[in-house]
Amino acid sequence: MENTTNKQKAQMLRAMTHDGSARIHVINSTAMVEEMRKIHSTAPTATAAAGRLLTAASILGSMCGEKQDTVSLTVAGDGCIGKLIAVGDYYGNAKCYIENPMAHLPVRADGKLDVGGAVGRGRLTVIRECGQAEPHIGTVELRSGEIAEDVAGRGGRRAGAASAVCRRERDCKARGKRRVAHGAVAPV
């Protein structure tokens, strides 16, 4: 029997100034993160952490110059979630691994998920495979463990260009617990 369900895909918007001096990549990764949550049966905090890294890998991968290029992001912190790995490609496809998909902490005082606490202190490593003999590898200390801030910090830089990363998670139903995930990367 054929599966006839209509799977939603992540929606990505790419824009560039006329002179090419600035560009922006915006993604609605809700469907991608929800699919990841189902595959890995993740707890809410693990879903948020892995979803953020998955979104970043999708955006950074889509910024690759060639169709065979990939970007791998590894977050190795000392928190309860363990290691997170995400790989993205030129087309914006991404996949991830979560060492402890059941990692979950109580919400913070501000009502937000404690992703930084679950990730802990450690390192972010970005590996860009560009079809050359040696990949480009960069490792930085985690700033907050909140993923977006860490990727924007130094891990999201490419070829010496700084980047700004915005993320937004919001409730899409008044009483539901479903979250909507969005992300944007703008090299500055």
KOLTORVO-24867 format. One line per 2 residues: number of its first residue (from 1); their letters; for each residue x, y, z of C-alpha. Coordinates in nm, 3 decimals, always signed. Last residue first. Example, Ala and Ser with C-alpha at 12.3 -4.5 7.8 and 13.67 -1.06 7.14 Angstrom:
<nodes>
2	sa	+1.367 -0.106 +0.714 ~ +1.230 -0.450 +0.780;
</nodes>
This chain:
<nodes>
188	vp	+2.723 +4.052 +0.768 ~ +2.626 +3.698 +0.676;
186	av	+2.254 +3.674 +0.747 ~ +2.126 +3.349 +0.887;
184	ag	+1.758 +3.308 +0.967 ~ +1.563 +3.053 +1.163;
182	ha	+1.204 +2.959 +1.230 ~ +1.053 +2.689 +1.447;
180	vr	+0.684 +2.667 +1.526 ~ +0.597 +2.489 +1.847;
178	rk	+0.318 +2.245 +1.918 ~ +0.204 +2.255 +2.278;
176	gr	-0.156 +2.335 +2.203 ~ -0.378 +2.579 +2.390;
174	ak	-0.352 +2.888 +2.169 ~ -0.203 +2.700 +1.878;
172	cd	+0.105 +2.815 +1.689 ~ +0.320 +2.855 +1.997;
170	re	+0.639 +3.031 +1.913 ~ +1.000 +2.948 +1.845;
168	rr	+1.209 +3.216 +1.690 ~ +1.564 +3.209 +1.578;
166	cv	+1.795 +3.478 +1.455 ~ +2.150 +3.422 +1.343;
164	as	+2.387 +3.704 +1.249 ~ +2.700 +3.622 +1.057;
162	aa	+3.057 +3.746 +1.034 ~ +3.256 +3.690 +0.718;
160	ga	+3.610 +3.552 +0.745 ~ +3.558 +3.284 +0.482;
158	rr	+3.261 +3.150 +0.672 ~ +3.135 +3.250 +1.010;
156	gg	+2.864 +3.035 +1.165 ~ +3.094 +2.880 +1.424;
154	rg	+3.207 +3.216 +1.550 ~ +2.924 +3.354 +1.757;
152	av	+2.632 +3.304 +1.521 ~ +2.652 +2.926 +1.566;
150	de	+2.686 +2.965 +1.943 ~ +2.403 +3.214 +1.969;
148	ai	+2.179 +2.983 +1.768 ~ +2.282 +2.674 +1.974;
146	eg	+2.155 +2.779 +2.322 ~ +2.472 +2.630 +2.473;
144	sr	+2.565 +2.980 +2.586 ~ +2.904 +3.070 +2.443;
142	le	+3.019 +2.726 +2.331 ~ +3.395 +2.721 +2.278;
140	vt	+3.498 +2.730 +1.914 ~ +3.613 +2.473 +1.659;
138	gi	+3.669 +2.529 +1.287 ~ +3.739 +2.276 +1.015;
136	hp	+3.767 +2.339 +0.639 ~ +3.790 +1.999 +0.466;
134	ea	+4.115 +1.881 +0.307 ~ +4.160 +1.748 -0.047;
132	qg	+3.893 +1.980 -0.183 ~ +3.534 +1.890 -0.259;
130	ce	+3.405 +2.160 -0.026 ~ +3.343 +1.964 +0.294;
128	ri	+3.280 +2.228 +0.562 ~ +3.331 +2.105 +0.916;
126	vt	+3.195 +2.314 +1.204 ~ +3.287 +2.220 +1.560;
124	lr	+3.103 +2.365 +1.859 ~ +3.267 +2.305 +2.194;
122	gr	+3.183 +2.252 +2.560 ~ +2.970 +2.387 +2.839;
120	gv	+2.620 +2.258 +2.903 ~ +2.385 +2.125 +2.634;
118	ag	+2.091 +2.057 +2.867 ~ +2.151 +2.380 +3.060;
116	gv	+2.171 +2.585 +2.741 ~ +1.852 +2.423 +2.611;
114	dl	+1.660 +2.521 +2.925 ~ +1.315 +2.551 +2.766;
112	kg	+1.162 +2.895 +2.820 ~ +0.921 +2.997 +3.098;
110	da	+1.130 +3.295 +3.215 ~ +1.223 +3.107 +3.535;
108	rv	+1.371 +2.827 +3.321 ~ +1.176 +2.519 +3.218;
106	pl	+1.261 +2.192 +3.393 ~ +1.523 +1.984 +3.211;
104	ha	+1.482 +1.723 +2.940 ~ +1.723 +1.480 +2.778;
102	mp	+1.526 +1.189 +2.626 ~ +1.706 +1.211 +2.290;
100	ne	+2.042 +1.144 +2.460 ~ +2.318 +1.115 +2.198;
98	iy	+2.124 +1.311 +1.938 ~ +2.207 +1.257 +1.571;
96	ck	+2.098 +1.484 +1.287 ~ +1.986 +1.514 +0.927;
94	an	+1.966 +1.805 +0.687 ~ +1.852 +1.883 +0.333;
92	gy	+1.902 +2.249 +0.244 ~ +1.986 +2.170 -0.121;
90	yd	+2.358 +2.242 -0.077 ~ +2.380 +1.996 +0.212;
88	gv	+2.335 +1.986 +0.587 ~ +2.478 +1.760 +0.856;
86	ai	+2.383 +1.771 +1.223 ~ +2.560 +1.624 +1.527;
84	lk	+2.459 +1.658 +1.892 ~ +2.669 +1.509 +2.173;
82	gi	+2.540 +1.465 +2.526 ~ +2.192 +1.586 +2.620;
80	cg	+2.268 +1.579 +2.993 ~ +2.522 +1.862 +2.976;
78	dg	+2.899 +1.842 +2.923 ~ +2.883 +1.978 +2.571;
76	av	+2.991 +1.845 +2.234 ~ +2.799 +2.029 +1.963;
74	tl	+2.892 +1.901 +1.618 ~ +2.800 +2.082 +1.297;
72	sv	+2.863 +1.924 +0.959 ~ +2.843 +2.122 +0.634;
70	td	+2.820 +1.959 +0.293 ~ +2.937 +2.026 -0.064;
68	qk	+2.826 +1.803 -0.357 ~ +2.600 +2.070 -0.511;
66	eg	+2.870 +2.338 -0.503 ~ +2.894 +2.677 -0.333;
64	cm	+2.759 +2.592 +0.009 ~ +2.506 +2.838 +0.155;
62	sg	+2.235 +2.571 +0.154 ~ +2.449 +2.375 +0.399;
60	li	+2.458 +2.672 +0.636 ~ +2.078 +2.696 +0.630;
58	sa	+2.013 +2.324 +0.672 ~ +2.286 +2.285 +0.933;
56	at	+2.144 +2.579 +1.132 ~ +1.795 +2.426 +1.122;
54	ll	+1.928 +2.087 +1.238 ~ +2.120 +2.257 +1.520;
52	rg	+1.808 +2.441 +1.634 ~ +1.596 +2.128 +1.604;
50	aa	+1.850 +1.925 +1.801 ~ +1.834 +2.169 +2.092;
48	at	+1.457 +2.225 +2.080 ~ +1.377 +1.856 +2.041;
46	at	+1.618 +1.764 +2.323 ~ +1.437 +2.012 +2.548;
44	pa	+1.093 +1.876 +2.452 ~ +1.181 +1.502 +2.478;
42	ts	+1.278 +1.331 +2.155 ~ +1.119 +1.031 +1.986;
40	hi	+1.413 +1.020 +1.735 ~ +1.207 +0.976 +1.416;
38	kr	+0.906 +1.171 +1.546 ~ +1.113 +1.464 +1.670;
36	me	+1.311 +1.473 +1.344 ~ +0.984 +1.489 +1.146;
34	ev	+0.867 +1.774 +1.372 ~ +1.199 +1.955 +1.318;
32	ma	+1.166 +1.929 +0.939 ~ +0.802 +2.040 +0.945;
30	ts	+0.878 +2.339 +1.167 ~ +1.185 +2.448 +0.971;
28	ni	+1.055 +2.780 +0.843 ~ +1.377 +2.906 +0.693;
26	vh	+1.536 +3.242 +0.614 ~ +1.863 +3.285 +0.424;
24	ir	+2.001 +3.636 +0.384 ~ +2.254 +3.794 +0.153;
22	as	+2.483 +4.093 +0.154 ~ +2.744 +4.244 -0.079;
20	gd	+2.605 +4.074 -0.391 ~ +2.564 +4.402 -0.582;
18	ht	+2.188 +4.358 -0.624 ~ +2.146 +4.252 -0.262;
16	ma	+2.079 +3.885 -0.201 ~ +1.778 +3.682 -0.095;
14	rl	+1.711 +3.321 -0.002 ~ +1.382 +3.191 +0.133;
12	mq	+1.356 +2.842 +0.275 ~ +1.046 +2.636 +0.347;
10	ak	+1.098 +2.308 +0.528 ~ +0.894 +2.032 +0.376;
8	qk	+0.542 +1.918 +0.449 ~ +0.462 +1.553 +0.401;
6	nt	+0.137 +1.483 +0.215 ~ +0.015 +1.144 +0.326;
4	tn	-0.040 +0.903 +0.040 ~ +0.174 +0.616 +0.164;
2	em	+0.136 +0.341 -0.095 ~ +0.000 +0.000 +0.000;
</nodes>
